[in-house]
Amino acid sequence: MFEASATAAATTRMAATMLVVLLLPAFTDCAAVNAPAPRPFVRESLQQMTATVVQVSLATRELTLRGSSGKTRTIKVGPEARNLDKVRVGDRVNLSYYESFTAQMRLHDKPNVGFMNAAGEVRAAPGERPGGATAQSRASTVTIDSVDTQNNTVSFHRADGGASTLPVKSAEGREFIAHLKRGDVVDVMYTEAVAIDVAPAPASAK
């Protein structure tokens, strides 16, 4: 398993968080504007890892990495990470993956503020060590068909006619669906951000 150092965590968390903040307004503000609507449901996570580069393929933009446990993993590096040609075997690479899911009841005929498709990126400047981050959000709207608070499930359909029933496991999610009823319209959005930073390899690793 790959492990993140304190420096890696700080660097990559900042890159991912900056992009998400640029793309999305604060949902606490949305809740205040739409009071007394239930508070938006937000679920988010940030995974980080630090590893050593054992192979570089510029043709396919792939890096093969080895974690502290000795296991290797090959990842695809997007164009947002400039200067990939400067990566060398033995370099240390720090990666962060952020994702969030947000849902908010609609009390009017327009989408809630901040629920929109968006994308952005931050790149390393030419000549700097490789690094960068990308973020994108995808928004949609669903109509509630039923809520089962006994079994903690919610059923809904989309504008294209597709229908789903999903289990709700978190306490925050169960509190959110407890306020919903058949016919309610809910805006939902999924956001993800990936950040990469290549640090100089320790002298002993070269």
ABEGO torsion letter per residue (X at the ends): XBBBBAAAAAAAAAAAAAAAAAABBBAAAAAAAAOABBBBBBBBBBBBBBBBBABBBAAAGBBBBBBAAGBBBBBBBBAABBGAAABBBGBBBBBBBBBBBBBBBBABABBBBGBBBBBBBBBBBBGBBBEEBBBBBBBBBBBBABBBAAAGBBBBBBAAGBBBBBBBABAAAAAAAAABBBGBBBBBBBBBBBBBBBBBBBAAAX
